[in-house]
Amino acid sequence: MAQGGEVLRFELPLSAEATDLSSSTTGIHRLVGRPPTTSTATVIDTDDHRLLDWGLELSRVAETGRWMLRAPGWQPALPAEWVSPQAEDEIPPEVAGWLVPFRRGGILGPKLEVATVRRRFSLVDAAARAIGEIVDERVRVLRPAGQLAAFRTVTVTTAGPLAASARQAMVAAFVAVGGIPVDDAPGLAARLGLARRGQYRDRPSARSAIEDFVGARLESHWRRLLLADLAVRAEGGDAGLRAGVRLLRDELAGLAPLLDPEWLTPGRRLLDAALADTTRPMQRTERWLRILDLLARGAAEPPLPLVAGRITGPVLAQELEAVVHTLCDRCRTLDEFSTDERWAQAHQVAVRARALSGVSREVFGRPAKRLRRQLEAIADDLVATVRPDAARLARDLHGLTAAEIFEAGRIYERTMLSVDYARDRFLRDWPVLWDRLRRRVIRPRVPHQAVPS
């Protein structure tokens, strides 16, 4: 009925009296009530509410045996509302697959009971034509210890567009009995305050606590990886997951000096191992769930033992300044006789500086963007100066012809010479690169101070 018509929603007190919508202004002559219906649904979740945490509501309706999944905010990766076509004792396999990255190995079980009393009224005009419908839902949420919450939602659906005067009259009638107009009824998780991850965090500013900034960044990666997981389960492959894991690994490298080593070191090993394993799709491994757990812990309690309570802007600016000067020290002492290890270390510092400048863009905006552009140029030049591992270049010459052995030798020689040429170019270009870079350094301008609690 909503097609071509309008939908008005209101939150009403449980004790509110029925409002009279009959008037010449609304065009409603009378309301025709239908018998009320009652339904009871059991909400399924883990002990720590991992599904509700992301705004997902999985339930089974007692009267029909059907399963229902509500996932507002996850479209198009998940349907806004999905109902099983028939009664089933177990969670349908399709839904079970969707929930894997959200529950992260957690055991699902009945956690809440939702009892709904629904009353419907047809809106009839003076010519006895149905011109709309009202659905009045009273909901009680219970757990074994007792009632947890109760609320009431009224939805008015019209068959056609409303005149402005009719709409105003309807809204005024519901407001008069304590109603509050809403664009959309909140989901169960939001009503219970359990959808902690269901809404995007406010964008941290330069004056936010560093814990808020890092927690928001990790939660953003968590959400991105969840969406990538849902996409690859539907389409196959794991390219989207691998791209997201590489981005996370780079960002952690940039933030490394701030993070707790006891959280960071095993986390980086986990990410490296996940990227190195190409024998099976990433989302089918136990390691993948451990990565999601890593982000869950980091987003809930950002691992920042050394800078906790400080302001984001000065902390990031200080780290940027330090890593840029470290890069300068590494690069200005390079020469044609420097070891392969020293060249590789310079490249690693450049990659870390580039990652940190990318992380800082949310806080510093265009200055961080310009700084990152300079660091990208240096990192791109340095990557060509890193000599490949000899074992990676080596080939099994057994069974090759003399011509093939000769060609393999030429490829190896060209690879080695290209590194030497790249190093010569970098040493020649470094003074200009440094001159451009030092003008883009972001320096702390706000004194470090504890954020008021």
Contacts in CASP RR format, 6 or more apart in sequence:
PFRMAT RR
TARGET T0000
AUTHOR 0000-0000-0000
METHOD contacts of the structure
MODEL  1
MAQGGEVLRFELPLSAEATDLSSSTTGIHRLVGRPPTTSTATVIDTDDHR
LLDWGLELSRVAETGRWMLRAPGWQPALPAEWVSPQAEDEIPPEVAGWLV
PFRRGGILGPKLEVATVRRRFSLVDAAARAIGEIVDERVRVLRPAGQLAA
FRTVTVTTAGPLAASARQAMVAAFVAVGGIPVDDAPGLAARLGLARRGQY
RDRPSARSAIEDFVGARLESHWRRLLLADLAVRAEGGDAGLRAGVRLLRD
ELAGLAPLLDPEWLTPGRRLLDAALADTTRPMQRTERWLRILDLLARGAA
EPPLPLVAGRITGPVLAQELEAVVHTLCDRCRTLDEFSTDERWAQAHQVA
VRARALSGVSREVFGRPAKRLRRQLEAIADDLVATVRPDAARLARDLHGL
TAAEIFEAGRIYERTMLSVDYARDRFLRDWPVLWDRLRRRVIRPRVPHQA
VPS
1 132 0 8 1.000
1 133 0 8 1.000
1 157 0 8 1.000
1 158 0 8 1.000
1 159 0 8 1.000
2 157 0 8 1.000
4 159 0 8 1.000
4 160 0 8 1.000
4 161 0 8 1.000
5 157 0 8 1.000
5 158 0 8 1.000
5 159 0 8 1.000
5 160 0 8 1.000
5 161 0 8 1.000
5 162 0 8 1.000
6 157 0 8 1.000
6 158 0 8 1.000
6 160 0 8 1.000
6 161 0 8 1.000
6 162 0 8 1.000
6 167 0 8 1.000
7 155 0 8 1.000
7 156 0 8 1.000
7 157 0 8 1.000
7 158 0 8 1.000
8 155 0 8 1.000
8 156 0 8 1.000
8 167 0 8 1.000
8 170 0 8 1.000
8 171 0 8 1.000
8 181 0 8 1.000
9 153 0 8 1.000
9 154 0 8 1.000
9 155 0 8 1.000
9 156 0 8 1.000
9 181 0 8 1.000
9 182 0 8 1.000
9 183 0 8 1.000
9 184 0 8 1.000
9 185 0 8 1.000
10 153 0 8 1.000
10 154 0 8 1.000
10 155 0 8 1.000
10 156 0 8 1.000
10 174 0 8 1.000
10 179 0 8 1.000
10 180 0 8 1.000
10 181 0 8 1.000
10 182 0 8 1.000
11 151 0 8 1.000
11 152 0 8 1.000
11 153 0 8 1.000
11 179 0 8 1.000
11 180 0 8 1.000
11 182 0 8 1.000
11 185 0 8 1.000
12 152 0 8 1.000
12 153 0 8 1.000
12 154 0 8 1.000
12 174 0 8 1.000
12 177 0 8 1.000
12 178 0 8 1.000
12 179 0 8 1.000
12 180 0 8 1.000
13 152 0 8 1.000
13 177 0 8 1.000
13 178 0 8 1.000
13 179 0 8 1.000
14 138 0 8 1.000
14 150 0 8 1.000
14 151 0 8 1.000
14 152 0 8 1.000
16 152 0 8 1.000
16 177 0 8 1.000
16 178 0 8 1.000
16 179 0 8 1.000
17 177 0 8 1.000
18 177 0 8 1.000
19 173 0 8 1.000
19 174 0 8 1.000
19 176 0 8 1.000
19 177 0 8 1.000
20 173 0 8 1.000
21 28 0 8 1.000
21 31 0 8 1.000
21 123 0 8 1.000
21 134 0 8 1.000
21 169 0 8 1.000
21 170 0 8 1.000
21 173 0 8 1.000
22 28 0 8 1.000
22 29 0 8 1.000
22 30 0 8 1.000
22 31 0 8 1.000
23 169 0 8 1.000
25 165 0 8 1.000
25 166 0 8 1.000
25 169 0 8 1.000
26 166 0 8 1.000
26 169 0 8 1.000
26 170 0 8 1.000
26 173 0 8 1.000
27 125 0 8 1.000
27 126 0 8 1.000
27 131 0 8 1.000
27 166 0 8 1.000
28 123 0 8 1.000
28 124 0 8 1.000
28 125 0 8 1.000
28 131 0 8 1.000
29 124 0 8 1.000
29 125 0 8 1.000
29 126 0 8 1.000
29 128 0 8 1.000
30 124 0 8 1.000
31 121 0 8 1.000
31 122 0 8 1.000
31 123 0 8 1.000
31 124 0 8 1.000
31 134 0 8 1.000
32 121 0 8 1.000
32 122 0 8 1.000
32 124 0 8 1.000
33 119 0 8 1.000
33 120 0 8 1.000
33 121 0 8 1.000
33 122 0 8 1.000
34 119 0 8 1.000
34 120 0 8 1.000
34 121 0 8 1.000
34 122 0 8 1.000
36 117 0 8 1.000
36 118 0 8 1.000
36 119 0 8 1.000
37 117 0 8 1.000
37 118 0 8 1.000
38 115 0 8 1.000
38 116 0 8 1.000
38 117 0 8 1.000
38 118 0 8 1.000
39 61 0 8 1.000
39 62 0 8 1.000
39 63 0 8 1.000
39 115 0 8 1.000
39 116 0 8 1.000
39 118 0 8 1.000
40 61 0 8 1.000
40 62 0 8 1.000
40 63 0 8 1.000
40 113 0 8 1.000
40 114 0 8 1.000
40 115 0 8 1.000
40 116 0 8 1.000
41 59 0 8 1.000
41 60 0 8 1.000
41 61 0 8 1.000
41 62 0 8 1.000
41 68 0 8 1.000
41 113 0 8 1.000
41 114 0 8 1.000
41 116 0 8 1.000
42 59 0 8 1.000
42 60 0 8 1.000
42 62 0 8 1.000
42 110 0 8 1.000
42 112 0 8 1.000
42 113 0 8 1.000
42 114 0 8 1.000
43 52 0 8 1.000
43 57 0 8 1.000
43 58 0 8 1.000
43 59 0 8 1.000
43 110 0 8 1.000
43 111 0 8 1.000
43 112 0 8 1.000
43 113 0 8 1.000
43 114 0 8 1.000
43 188 0 8 1.000
44 51 0 8 1.000
44 58 0 8 1.000
44 59 0 8 1.000
44 60 0 8 1.000
44 91 0 8 1.000
44 108 0 8 1.000
44 109 0 8 1.000
44 110 0 8 1.000
44 111 0 8 1.000
45 51 0 8 1.000
45 52 0 8 1.000
45 58 0 8 1.000
45 108 0 8 1.000
45 109 0 8 1.000
45 111 0 8 1.000
45 112 0 8 1.000
46 103 0 8 1.000
46 106 0 8 1.000
46 107 0 8 1.000
46 108 0 8 1.000
46 109 0 8 1.000
47 106 0 8 1.000
47 107 0 8 1.000
47 111 0 8 1.000
49 111 0 8 1.000
49 189 0 8 1.000
49 194 0 8 1.000
50 102 0 8 1.000
50 103 0 8 1.000
50 104 0 8 1.000
50 106 0 8 1.000
51 57 0 8 1.000
51 58 0 8 1.000
51 99 0 8 1.000
51 102 0 8 1.000
51 103 0 8 1.000
52 188 0 8 1.000
52 189 0 8 1.000
52 192 0 8 1.000
52 194 0 8 1.000
52 195 0 8 1.000
53 189 0 8 1.000
53 194 0 8 1.000
53 195 0 8 1.000
53 196 0 8 1.000
53 197 0 8 1.000
53 198 0 8 1.000
54 74 0 8 1.000
54 102 0 8 1.000
54 195 0 8 1.000
54 197 0 8 1.000
54 198 0 8 1.000
54 226 0 8 1.000
55 71 0 8 1.000
55 72 0 8 1.000
55 187 0 8 1.000
55 189 0 8 1.000
55 190 0 8 1.000
55 194 0 8 1.000
55 195 0 8 1.000
55 197 0 8 1.000
55 198 0 8 1.000
56 69 0 8 1.000
56 70 0 8 1.000
56 71 0 8 1.000
56 74 0 8 1.000
56 78 0 8 1.000
56 99 0 8 1.000
56 102 0 8 1.000
56 189 0 8 1.000
57 68 0 8 1.000
57 69 0 8 1.000
57 70 0 8 1.000
57 71 0 8 1.000
57 187 0 8 1.000
57 188 0 8 1.000
57 189 0 8 1.000
58 67 0 8 1.000
58 68 0 8 1.000
58 69 0 8 1.000
58 91 0 8 1.000
58 95 0 8 1.000
58 99 0 8 1.000
58 108 0 8 1.000
59 67 0 8 1.000
59 68 0 8 1.000
59 114 0 8 1.000
60 66 0 8 1.000
60 67 0 8 1.000
60 68 0 8 1.000
61 67 0 8 1.000
61 68 0 8 1.000
64 87 0 8 1.000
65 87 0 8 1.000
65 88 0 8 1.000
66 83 0 8 1.000
66 84 0 8 1.000
66 85 0 8 1.000
66 86 0 8 1.000
66 87 0 8 1.000
66 88 0 8 1.000
67 83 0 8 1.000
67 84 0 8 1.000
67 88 0 8 1.000
67 91 0 8 1.000
67 92 0 8 1.000
67 95 0 8 1.000
68 81 0 8 1.000
68 82 0 8 1.000
68 83 0 8 1.000
68 84 0 8 1.000
69 78 0 8 1.000
69 79 0 8 1.000
69 81 0 8 1.000
69 82 0 8 1.000
69 95 0 8 1.000
69 98 0 8 1.000
70 80 0 8 1.000
70 81 0 8 1.000
70 82 0 8 1.000
70 187 0 8 1.000
70 188 0 8 1.000
71 78 0 8 1.000
71 79 0 8 1.000
71 80 0 8 1.000
71 81 0 8 1.000
71 82 0 8 1.000
72 80 0 8 1.000
72 184 0 8 1.000
72 187 0 8 1.000
73 80 0 8 1.000
73 198 0 8 1.000
74 80 0 8 1.000
74 227 0 8 1.000
74 230 0 8 1.000
77 227 0 8 1.000
77 230 0 8 1.000
77 231 0 8 1.000
77 234 0 8 1.000
78 98 0 8 1.000
78 230 0 8 1.000
82 95 0 8 1.000
84 92 0 8 1.000
84 95 0 8 1.000
91 99 0 8 1.000
91 108 0 8 1.000
97 233 0 8 1.000
98 230 0 8 1.000
98 233 0 8 1.000
99 108 0 8 1.000
100 229 0 8 1.000
100 233 0 8 1.000
100 283 0 8 1.000
100 289 0 8 1.000
101 225 0 8 1.000
101 226 0 8 1.000
101 229 0 8 1.000
101 230 0 8 1.000
101 283 0 8 1.000
101 288 0 8 1.000
101 289 0 8 1.000
101 292 0 8 1.000
102 226 0 8 1.000
104 289 0 8 1.000
104 292 0 8 1.000
104 293 0 8 1.000
104 296 0 8 1.000
105 289 0 8 1.000
111 143 0 8 1.000
112 141 0 8 1.000
112 142 0 8 1.000
112 143 0 8 1.000
112 148 0 8 1.000
112 188 0 8 1.000
113 141 0 8 1.000
113 142 0 8 1.000
113 143 0 8 1.000
114 139 0 8 1.000
114 140 0 8 1.000
114 141 0 8 1.000
114 142 0 8 1.000
114 188 0 8 1.000
115 139 0 8 1.000
115 140 0 8 1.000
115 142 0 8 1.000
116 137 0 8 1.000
116 138 0 8 1.000
116 139 0 8 1.000
116 140 0 8 1.000
117 137 0 8 1.000
117 138 0 8 1.000
118 135 0 8 1.000
118 136 0 8 1.000
118 137 0 8 1.000
119 135 0 8 1.000
119 136 0 8 1.000
119 137 0 8 1.000
120 133 0 8 1.000
120 134 0 8 1.000
120 135 0 8 1.000
120 136 0 8 1.000
121 133 0 8 1.000
121 134 0 8 1.000
121 136 0 8 1.000
122 130 0 8 1.000
122 132 0 8 1.000
122 133 0 8 1.000
123 130 0 8 1.000
123 131 0 8 1.000
123 132 0 8 1.000
123 133 0 8 1.000
123 134 0 8 1.000
123 156 0 8 1.000
123 158 0 8 1.000
124 130 0 8 1.000
124 131 0 8 1.000
125 131 0 8 1.000
130 159 0 8 1.000
131 158 0 8 1.000
131 159 0 8 1.000
131 160 0 8 1.000
132 156 0 8 1.000
132 157 0 8 1.000
132 158 0 8 1.000
132 159 0 8 1.000
133 156 0 8 1.000
133 157 0 8 1.000
134 154 0 8 1.000
134 155 0 8 1.000
134 156 0 8 1.000
134 157 0 8 1.000
135 154 0 8 1.000
135 155 0 8 1.000
135 157 0 8 1.000
136 152 0 8 1.000
136 153 0 8 1.000
136 154 0 8 1.000
137 152 0 8 1.000
137 153 0 8 1.000
137 154 0 8 1.000
137 155 0 8 1.000
138 150 0 8 1.000
138 151 0 8 1.000
138 152 0 8 1.000
139 150 0 8 1.000
139 151 0 8 1.000
139 152 0 8 1.000
139 153 0 8 1.000
140 147 0 8 1.000
140 149 0 8 1.000
140 150 0 8 1.000
141 147 0 8 1.000
141 148 0 8 1.000
141 149 0 8 1.000
141 150 0 8 1.000
141 188 0 8 1.000
141 191 0 8 1.000
141 192 0 8 1.000
142 148 0 8 1.000
148 192 0 8 1.000
149 191 0 8 1.000
149 192 0 8 1.000
151 191 0 8 1.000
153 185 0 8 1.000
154 174 0 8 1.000
154 179 0 8 1.000
155 185 0 8 1.000
156 170 0 8 1.000
162 170 0 8 1.000
171 181 0 8 1.000
174 181 0 8 1.000
175 181 0 8 1.000
187 195 0 8 1.000
189 195 0 8 1.000
189 198 0 8 1.000
190 198 0 8 1.000
190 199 0 8 1.000
197 219 0 8 1.000
197 222 0 8 1.000
197 223 0 8 1.000
197 299 0 8 1.000
201 212 0 8 1.000
201 215 0 8 1.000
201 216 0 8 1.000
201 219 0 8 1.000
202 216 0 8 1.000
203 216 0 8 1.000
203 362 0 8 1.000
204 212 0 8 1.000
204 213 0 8 1.000
204 216 0 8 1.000
204 312 0 8 1.000
204 362 0 8 1.000
204 363 0 8 1.000
205 312 0 8 1.000
205 363 0 8 1.000
206 311 0 8 1.000
206 312 0 8 1.000
206 313 0 8 1.000
206 363 0 8 1.000
206 364 0 8 1.000
206 446 0 8 1.000
207 311 0 8 1.000
207 312 0 8 1.000
207 313 0 8 1.000
207 446 0 8 1.000
208 311 0 8 1.000
208 312 0 8 1.000
208 451 0 8 1.000
209 309 0 8 1.000
209 310 0 8 1.000
209 311 0 8 1.000
209 312 0 8 1.000
209 451 0 8 1.000
210 258 0 8 1.000
210 302 0 8 1.000
210 304 0 8 1.000
210 307 0 8 1.000
210 308 0 8 1.000
210 309 0 8 1.000
210 310 0 8 1.000
210 311 0 8 1.000
210 312 0 8 1.000
210 315 0 8 1.000
211 302 0 8 1.000
211 304 0 8 1.000
211 308 0 8 1.000
211 309 0 8 1.000
212 312 0 8 1.000
213 312 0 8 1.000
213 316 0 8 1.000
213 362 0 8 1.000
213 363 0 8 1.000
214 255 0 8 1.000
214 258 0 8 1.000
214 259 0 8 1.000
214 298 0 8 1.000
214 302 0 8 1.000
214 304 0 8 1.000
215 298 0 8 1.000
215 299 0 8 1.000
215 302 0 8 1.000
217 251 0 8 1.000
217 255 0 8 1.000
217 359 0 8 1.000
217 362 0 8 1.000
218 295 0 8 1.000
218 298 0 8 1.000
218 299 0 8 1.000
218 302 0 8 1.000
219 295 0 8 1.000
219 299 0 8 1.000
221 244 0 8 1.000
221 247 0 8 1.000
221 248 0 8 1.000
221 251 0 8 1.000
221 295 0 8 1.000
222 292 0 8 1.000
222 295 0 8 1.000
222 296 0 8 1.000
222 299 0 8 1.000
224 244 0 8 1.000
224 247 0 8 1.000
225 241 0 8 1.000
225 244 0 8 1.000
225 245 0 8 1.000
225 248 0 8 1.000
225 291 0 8 1.000
225 292 0 8 1.000
225 295 0 8 1.000
226 292 0 8 1.000
228 240 0 8 1.000
228 241 0 8 1.000
228 243 0 8 1.000
228 244 0 8 1.000
229 241 0 8 1.000
229 283 0 8 1.000
229 288 0 8 1.000
231 240 0 8 1.000
232 238 0 8 1.000
232 239 0 8 1.000
232 240 0 8 1.000
232 241 0 8 1.000
232 281 0 8 1.000
232 283 0 8 1.000
233 283 0 8 1.000
236 281 0 8 1.000
237 281 0 8 1.000
238 281 0 8 1.000
238 282 0 8 1.000
238 283 0 8 1.000
241 282 0 8 1.000
241 283 0 8 1.000
241 288 0 8 1.000
242 275 0 8 1.000
242 282 0 8 1.000
245 271 0 8 1.000
245 274 0 8 1.000
245 275 0 8 1.000
245 282 0 8 1.000
245 291 0 8 1.000
246 275 0 8 1.000
248 271 0 8 1.000
248 295 0 8 1.000
249 268 0 8 1.000
249 271 0 8 1.000
249 272 0 8 1.000
249 275 0 8 1.000
250 351 0 8 1.000
250 355 0 8 1.000
251 355 0 8 1.000
251 358 0 8 1.000
251 359 0 8 1.000
252 259 0 8 1.000
252 264 0 8 1.000
252 267 0 8 1.000
252 268 0 8 1.000
252 271 0 8 1.000
253 268 0 8 1.000
253 351 0 8 1.000
253 352 0 8 1.000
253 355 0 8 1.000
254 323 0 8 1.000
254 352 0 8 1.000
254 353 0 8 1.000
254 355 0 8 1.000
254 356 0 8 1.000
254 359 0 8 1.000
255 355 0 8 1.000
255 356 0 8 1.000
255 359 0 8 1.000
256 264 0 8 1.000
256 352 0 8 1.000
257 319 0 8 1.000
257 322 0 8 1.000
257 323 0 8 1.000
258 304 0 8 1.000
258 306 0 8 1.000
258 307 0 8 1.000
258 315 0 8 1.000
258 319 0 8 1.000
259 303 0 8 1.000
259 304 0 8 1.000
260 303 0 8 1.000
260 304 0 8 1.000
260 305 0 8 1.000
262 303 0 8 1.000
263 294 0 8 1.000
263 297 0 8 1.000
263 298 0 8 1.000
263 303 0 8 1.000
264 303 0 8 1.000
267 291 0 8 1.000
267 294 0 8 1.000
270 287 0 8 1.000
270 290 0 8 1.000
270 291 0 8 1.000
270 294 0 8 1.000
271 291 0 8 1.000
273 287 0 8 1.000
274 282 0 8 1.000
274 285 0 8 1.000
274 287 0 8 1.000
274 288 0 8 1.000
274 291 0 8 1.000
277 285 0 8 1.000
277 287 0 8 1.000
282 288 0 8 1.000
297 303 0 8 1.000
307 315 0 8 1.000
309 450 0 8 1.000
309 451 0 8 1.000
310 448 0 8 1.000
310 449 0 8 1.000
310 450 0 8 1.000
310 451 0 8 1.000
311 446 0 8 1.000
311 448 0 8 1.000
311 449 0 8 1.000
311 451 0 8 1.000
312 363 0 8 1.000
313 363 0 8 1.000
313 364 0 8 1.000
313 444 0 8 1.000
313 446 0 8 1.000
314 444 0 8 1.000
314 445 0 8 1.000
314 446 0 8 1.000
314 447 0 8 1.000
314 448 0 8 1.000
315 448 0 8 1.000
316 356 0 8 1.000
316 359 0 8 1.000
316 360 0 8 1.000
316 363 0 8 1.000
316 364 0 8 1.000
316 442 0 8 1.000
317 360 0 8 1.000
317 364 0 8 1.000
317 442 0 8 1.000
317 443 0 8 1.000
317 444 0 8 1.000
317 445 0 8 1.000
318 444 0 8 1.000
319 356 0 8 1.000
320 353 0 8 1.000
320 356 0 8 1.000
320 357 0 8 1.000
320 360 0 8 1.000
320 368 0 8 1.000
320 371 0 8 1.000
320 441 0 8 1.000
320 442 0 8 1.000
321 441 0 8 1.000
321 442 0 8 1.000
321 443 0 8 1.000
321 444 0 8 1.000
323 349 0 8 1.000
323 352 0 8 1.000
323 353 0 8 1.000
323 356 0 8 1.000
324 353 0 8 1.000
324 375 0 8 1.000
324 437 0 8 1.000
324 438 0 8 1.000
324 441 0 8 1.000
326 349 0 8 1.000
326 353 0 8 1.000
327 346 0 8 1.000
327 349 0 8 1.000
327 350 0 8 1.000
327 353 0 8 1.000
327 375 0 8 1.000
327 378 0 8 1.000
327 437 0 8 1.000
328 434 0 8 1.000
328 437 0 8 1.000
328 438 0 8 1.000
330 342 0 8 1.000
330 345 0 8 1.000
330 346 0 8 1.000
330 349 0 8 1.000
331 346 0 8 1.000
331 378 0 8 1.000
331 382 0 8 1.000
331 426 0 8 1.000
331 430 0 8 1.000
331 434 0 8 1.000
332 430 0 8 1.000
332 434 0 8 1.000
333 342 0 8 1.000
334 342 0 8 1.000
334 343 0 8 1.000
334 346 0 8 1.000
334 423 0 8 1.000
334 426 0 8 1.000
334 427 0 8 1.000
334 430 0 8 1.000
335 427 0 8 1.000
336 423 0 8 1.000
336 424 0 8 1.000
336 427 0 8 1.000
340 386 0 8 1.000
340 387 0 8 1.000
343 382 0 8 1.000
343 385 0 8 1.000
343 386 0 8 1.000
343 387 0 8 1.000
343 423 0 8 1.000
344 386 0 8 1.000
344 387 0 8 1.000
346 382 0 8 1.000
346 385 0 8 1.000
347 379 0 8 1.000
347 382 0 8 1.000
347 383 0 8 1.000
347 385 0 8 1.000
347 386 0 8 1.000
350 375 0 8 1.000
350 378 0 8 1.000
350 379 0 8 1.000
350 382 0 8 1.000
351 379 0 8 1.000
353 375 0 8 1.000
353 379 0 8 1.000
354 372 0 8 1.000
354 375 0 8 1.000
354 376 0 8 1.000
354 379 0 8 1.000
357 368 0 8 1.000
357 371 0 8 1.000
357 372 0 8 1.000
357 375 0 8 1.000
358 368 0 8 1.000
358 372 0 8 1.000
360 368 0 8 1.000
360 442 0 8 1.000
361 368 0 8 1.000
361 369 0 8 1.000
361 372 0 8 1.000
364 442 0 8 1.000
367 440 0 8 1.000
367 442 0 8 1.000
368 442 0 8 1.000
370 440 0 8 1.000
371 437 0 8 1.000
371 440 0 8 1.000
371 441 0 8 1.000
371 442 0 8 1.000
374 433 0 8 1.000
374 436 0 8 1.000
374 437 0 8 1.000
374 440 0 8 1.000
375 437 0 8 1.000
377 433 0 8 1.000
378 433 0 8 1.000
378 437 0 8 1.000
381 422 0 8 1.000
381 425 0 8 1.000
381 426 0 8 1.000
381 429 0 8 1.000
381 433 0 8 1.000
382 426 0 8 1.000
384 418 0 8 1.000
384 419 0 8 1.000
384 422 0 8 1.000
385 419 0 8 1.000
385 422 0 8 1.000
385 423 0 8 1.000
385 426 0 8 1.000
386 419 0 8 1.000
387 416 0 8 1.000
387 419 0 8 1.000
388 415 0 8 1.000
388 419 0 8 1.000
393 412 0 8 1.000
393 415 0 8 1.000
395 408 0 8 1.000
397 405 0 8 1.000
397 408 0 8 1.000
400 408 0 8 1.000
END
